[in-house]
Amino acid sequence: MKRSNNGYSYDEIPYPGNAYPETHPDRLATIGVLFGMEPPAIRCCRVLDIGCGEGSNIIPMAVSLPQAELVGIDLADKPIRQAQALMDQAGLANVTVRAMDLADVAPDFGQFDYIIAHGFYSWVPASIQAKLLKVRQDHLTPNGIAFISYNTYPAAHFRRASRDAMLFHLNTTGQPSRRVQEAKSFLGLMLESIEGNDTWKAVVRDELTRISGGHLQPEPGGGRRRFERLRNSIREAD
């Protein structure tokens, strides 16, 4: 969750947020009980949401748990400001959000009954993965529960293959907005280059639809335009 050397951050390219029911303390506590634990009572629990973005997950939790105390942190400033504005509008006093690097979480940051880290563990550097596990170790209360999502193999190879192919191509581009455009164009070129309707083509189509906001529209000129953009970006890099 550190900013990369090229200055890329979710301040420039927003990450689409969502509410994830599987991360709610009520769900986590229920699972804990089924596994023989005695998890903290959710009514007045303390929750830490790491990578909270614009608050689309933590704010609904705060509404449903008015006596709980919730804290969200995120590396990007802009989503945090959006979350704060929504919290002010809703009049929520039981949730706070902070723009900060996970690497900067200090020993005095506090204890939490439920720690949530959704959607980033598989993509961050090993040092941040280790820091996340250290935060879980140091800041989770006895019988507390941590939710850390991650991609698993073998199925995750499909998404990683698409990602690695885009990153290989994007070495020729710089600005974040252009990187997104070129990534979509490159996946579009891959999609049109795969013959038939095998599993790989379905995976590429799914990834392209996902990063296009759920709306995959054919581009006028199709593969020719994509090929020309790819060729031009390579020439510019040279």
N, C-alpha and C positions, 0 to 999 in steps of 0.2 A: 504493500500500500504506500510505497514511497513514490514520489514523482520521478519519472524517468529523466535521463540526461537531456533528451530532446525537448523537454518542457511539456510533454503531453500530459493532460489531466482531464478528469471529468468536468472540470470547469469549462472546457472548450467543447467537448463532445459529451452531452449528458447521457448517463446510463439509465435506461428505462426501469423505473422501480415498480414494485408490486407488493401486495400483502400476501404473506406466505403462511397459511394456517398451520402448517407443520411446525412452525417456529414459536407458536403462541405458548406461553407458560402453562396454560391449561392442558394443552395437548402433551407437552413435555412431562408435566407432572403425572398425567395419567399413564404415560408409557413407563415412567419411573416406578410407579406403584405396581404395575404389571410385572416389572422385573424385581420386585421385592424391596425397592427402596422406600425411604420415607422422605420424599422431597419437600422443600419448604412450601408453606401455604402460599398460594398465588395471590390471595386477597391483598396482602401487604408486602409483597415480595419486591426485591430490587433486580432490575433487568438491565443488562448492557447489550446494546446492539452495535456491533462493529461493522462499519461500512454501511451506515444507515441511509446514506443518500439523502433524498429529499423528504424522507420520513414516511414513505408510503407503507412501511411495515410497522414501525414503532409507534406512529401516531394512532392508528386503530387500536393497538394494544393499550395505549394510555387511556383511550376512551372507554374500553371494556374493563379496565382495572383502575378505577378512579382513586383507590387508596394505595396503589403500588407506586414505586418510584422508578422511573425509566430514564436511562441515559443512552444517547446515541452519539457515535463519533464517526467522522468520515474525513478522508484526506482532502476532498475538494471543498472549497469555500462556497461556491455558488449553490450547490444542492443544500448545504446547511442553512444558508440564508433563506432559501425557499421553504425549508422545513420550519424555520423559526417564524416566518410570516404566516404559515398555515396554523401553527400552534397559537400564535397571537390572535388570529382571527377566530379560532375555536375556543379561546379562553382556557387552554389547558395549562395547569400549574404543576402537574405531576411528571412532566417529561422535560428534559433538557437535552440540547444537542450542541456539539462542539466540533469545530474544524481542527483536526489534529492528526498527526501521523501515528499509526499503531505502534511504531518503533519508539515513540516518545511516552508511552504509557509507563508511569513510574510506580514504584512500590506503594506509594501513598494514594493511589488512585481510588482505592476503596474496594469493598467486597460486594459480590453480586450473587444472587440466588440462581439466576439464569443468564447465561452468556450465549449470545447468538452471533454466528459468523456465516452468513449465507452468500454463496455465489462467487467467492474469490480465491479460496484456498488453493485450487488447482492451478491458478494462473500467476500467482505472485512468486517472487524469488524465495529461495530456500530460507534466507535469513528472516523474512517476514513470516513464513510458515512456522519457523521455530519460535519467533516472538509471540505469535498467536497462541501456540501451545504453552508458552511460558505464562502468558496472561491468564490462560485457563487454570494453570497450576497455582498461580499466586493470588488470584482474585476471585476464585469460586468458593463459595461458602461450603462448609461440610454438608453433604447430601445435596448440594446444588447440582444443576444439570447444564452441560454445555452442548449446544447444537452447532456442529461444524459440518457444512456440506462440502462435498468434493466429488469429482468425477471418477468413475471406476472403470477399469479395463475388464473385458475387451471392448465393450461398446464405446467407451470414450475415445478409442482410436479414430473413430469416424470423424468426430468433431475436431480432434487434434490435428488430423490430416488436413482438413480444410483450413484450420488456423495456420498451420505451418506453411502451407502453400501460399496463403495470403501474405504472411510475414516475409516470405522469401521474395515475393514480388514487391512488397511495399518498401523494401530496402532502397528502391529507386525514387521514393517520394518523401516529402518532408512535412508539409502542413497537415494538421489533424483532419481538417475538413476534406482535403484532397485525398488523404489516406483512406477515408471512409468511402469516398466515391470510387477510387481505384480498386478497393477491396471488393465492392459490389460488382464492378465491371469484370474483375478477374474471375470471380465465382460464376458470373454469367457466361463468360467465355468457356470456363470448364464445363458448365452445364450443357452448353450447346455442342461441346466436343465429344461428349459421351454418347455413344450409340446405344440404341435399345432403351430398356426401362429396368435396368438392374438396380441392385440395392445401393450402389455407390451414387448413381444418378439421383435416386430418391433422397439420399442424405444431403447431397450438394443442393438440391432444390429446397429442402427443408431449411438448410442454413441460410440460403439466399433470401428465402421468404422471411425468416426470423430477423435478420439484420435489416430487412427492408420494411420493418414495422408490420409484418403480417400481410403485406400487399405486394405480390410479385407481378409486376407489369412488364410486358414485353417492350424492349427498347426499339424505337424506330431505327432501322438499319442493322439491328441485331448484332451478330457476331462480327461483321465487318467493322462497325464503329468501335467495338470493344478491342478488336485486334489493332486498329489504328491508334487508339489511346495507349495500349500496351507498348506498341512500337515507339510512339513518341516519347513516353516516359523513360524508356530505356535509352533513347538517343539523348535526352536531356541529362541523364545521369552520366553519360560518356563525355 
